[in-house]
Amino acid sequence: MNEVAPLTLHSPPDNVNTVHDYIQRVWLASPDLDAMDKLEFETALVELAANIIEHSNEGGGVEGNLNITIHPDRIRCDITDTSEPSNVALGARHMPEEYAESGRGIAFIQRLVDVLQYERRDGENFWMIEKLRERHGA
């Protein structure tokens, strides 16, 4: 498990750059991670965080917590946020047509990670992404 404290996000003023900075601290504390695992996980997490920030409370801001944990066989991030409930459907998705203006984010995330979950718990949104590691600690 990594030793980097979870991130508490207050947006605004925090934004996806704050999330990038947090991820970089986790990567520095976990030098054994495969570069492709890091790239795919980071891309998925930043996309999810951007969606949460953009769509939360109709763009009026959100508070949340992100906690990345590194396990021998997987990378996981749990996110909670104080926004209104999401109406996202997480079933199997296909990428939308080339010129579609929305609908790519969740499908893109699902292609990059092995698990994407969402549920509403105790008045908060709970998101989880998880990616199996290609090289288990190698």
C-alpha positions in Angstrom: 0.0 0.0 0.0 1.2 3.5 -0.7 2.0 6.0 2.0 0.6 9.1 0.4 -2.3 10.8 2.3 -5.6 11.0 0.6 -6.4 14.2 -1.3 -9.2 16.5 -0.1 -10.5 18.4 -3.1 -12.3 21.7 -2.9 -13.4 22.8 -6.3 -13.1 25.7 -6.9 -10.3 26.6 -6.4 -8.9 23.0 -6.9 -9.1 21.5 -10.4 -7.7 18.6 -12.4 -4.2 20.0 -11.9 -4.6 19.4 -8.2 -5.5 15.8 -9.0 -2.5 15.5 -11.3 -0.2 16.7 -8.5 -1.7 14.1 -6.1 -1.2 11.3 -8.6 2.4 12.3 -9.1 3.1 12.2 -5.4 1.6 8.6 -5.4 3.8 7.6 -8.3 6.9 8.9 -6.6 6.1 6.9 -3.6 5.6 3.7 -5.7 8.6 3.5 -8.1 7.9 -0.2 -9.0 4.8 0.5 -11.0 4.8 -0.3 -14.7 4.8 2.9 -16.9 1.8 1.7 -19.0 -0.2 0.9 -15.8 0.5 4.4 -14.5 -0.4 6.1 -17.8 -3.7 4.2 -18.2 -4.8 4.6 -14.6 -3.8 8.3 -14.4 -5.7 9.0 -17.7 -8.8 7.3 -16.4 -8.7 9.0 -13.0 -8.1 12.5 -14.4 -11.0 11.9 -16.8 -13.3 10.8 -14.0 -12.2 13.7 -11.7 -12.8 16.2 -14.6 -16.3 14.8 -15.1 -17.0 15.1 -11.4 -15.8 18.6 -11.2 -17.6 19.7 -14.4 -20.9 18.1 -13.8 -21.2 18.4 -10.0 -23.9 20.6 -8.8 -24.4 22.0 -12.3 -20.8 23.3 -12.3 -21.2 25.1 -9.0 -18.4 23.4 -7.2 -17.8 20.3 -5.2 -15.9 18.9 -2.3 -14.4 15.4 -2.4 -11.8 13.0 -1.3 -9.6 10.8 -3.4 -7.6 7.9 -2.1 -5.2 6.0 -4.3 -4.0 2.7 -3.0 -1.3 0.5 -4.6 -1.7 -3.2 -4.1 0.6 -5.9 -5.3 -1.8 -6.8 -8.1 -3.8 -3.6 -8.7 -4.1 0.1 -8.4 -7.3 1.5 -6.9 -8.8 4.9 -6.3 -11.9 5.6 -4.1 -13.5 9.0 -4.6 -16.3 10.5 -2.6 -18.0 13.7 -3.5 -20.7 15.9 -2.0 -22.5 16.6 -5.3 -26.0 15.8 -6.2 -26.6 12.1 -7.2 -25.2 11.2 -10.6 -27.5 9.8 -13.2 -24.7 8.0 -14.9 -25.3 4.4 -16.2 -22.3 2.2 -16.1 -23.4 -0.7 -18.3 -21.4 -1.7 -21.3 -20.6 1.3 -23.4 -19.3 1.9 -26.9 -17.5 5.0 -28.0 -20.0 7.5 -29.6 -19.8 8.6 -33.1 -16.8 10.6 -34.2 -18.6 14.0 -34.0 -20.7 13.3 -31.0 -20.4 16.2 -28.4 -20.7 14.0 -25.3 -20.7 10.5 -24.0 -17.1 9.6 -24.4 -15.8 10.0 -20.8 -17.3 7.0 -19.2 -16.7 4.7 -22.2 -13.0 6.0 -22.3 -12.6 5.3 -18.6 -14.0 1.8 -18.9 -11.5 1.0 -21.7 -8.6 2.1 -19.5 -9.4 0.3 -16.2 -10.8 -3.0 -15.2 -13.4 -1.8 -12.7 -15.5 1.4 -12.6 -18.2 1.6 -10.0 -20.6 4.2 -8.8 -23.1 4.3 -6.0 -24.9 6.8 -3.7 -24.0 6.3 0.0 -25.2 8.4 2.9 -25.8 11.5 0.9 -22.5 11.3 -1.1 -21.4 9.9 -4.4 -18.9 7.0 -4.2 -16.8 6.2 -7.2 -14.2 3.5 -7.5 -11.8 2.7 -10.3 -9.4 -0.2 -10.3 -6.7 -1.4 -12.7 -5.0 -4.7 -12.5 -1.3 -4.4 -12.7 0.5 -5.9 -15.7 3.7 -6.6 -13.8 2.7 -7.5 -10.2 5.6 -5.7 -8.4 8.1 -6.6 -11.1 
